[in-house]
Amino acid sequence: MIRKQSKHRDLIAAYMNRITTHVSAEQVYRGLKESGNQISLATVYRNLDILTETHKIKKLAHPVSGYVYDKTCEPHYHYHCVKCDQLYDLPYPYMESLNTNMEAETGLSIQSHSIIFEGICEACKQES
C-alpha cells in the first residue's frame, strides 16, 4: 500500500535516524515533545507502525520492556544487559545459513530469525 507523506511521520523518521539506541513509543513521544513538537502518543504509535510496515524501522520485543524500535532494518543480532536493560546491536554478521539449516532439519519454511544474547554490558561491569 502506498502511503501519503505525513509531517508527523517525517518527524518521527528523522528522530529515529538521529538516535543511537532502541526506543519505546513513549520515549519517541517524550523526545519529540521535549523538542517542542505538538504530537499525540496515538499519532506516534500509528506512525511507528507505518514505518515498521514500510521497513523504515524495525519493531523488536524487548525481554523486559515490551516493544522497542530499531532504526537498523537489516538482519542483525542484539545484546540485552540484564542489569541496565539496555538493548545493543551486535557487530556480528547475520547467519543466513541458520535459516537454511533449520529448514532442512525441521521441514518448516524459515524466513528469518532473531537472537538476543544476554549478559552484563561493559558500562555496568565498570560500575560494579
CORQUI-V936483 format. One record per helix or strand of 2 or more residues. SS is the DSSP state (H for helix, E for strand). FROM is the first residue (numbers start at 1). TO is the last residue. Records with the same first field share a line. If there is no record, write none. Layout:
# CORQUI-V936483
SS: FROM-TO / FROM-TO
This chain:
# CORQUI-V936483
H: 7-18 / 25-34 / 41-53 / 96-106 / 122-127
E: 58-62 / 66-70 / 78-81 / 87-89 / 116-119
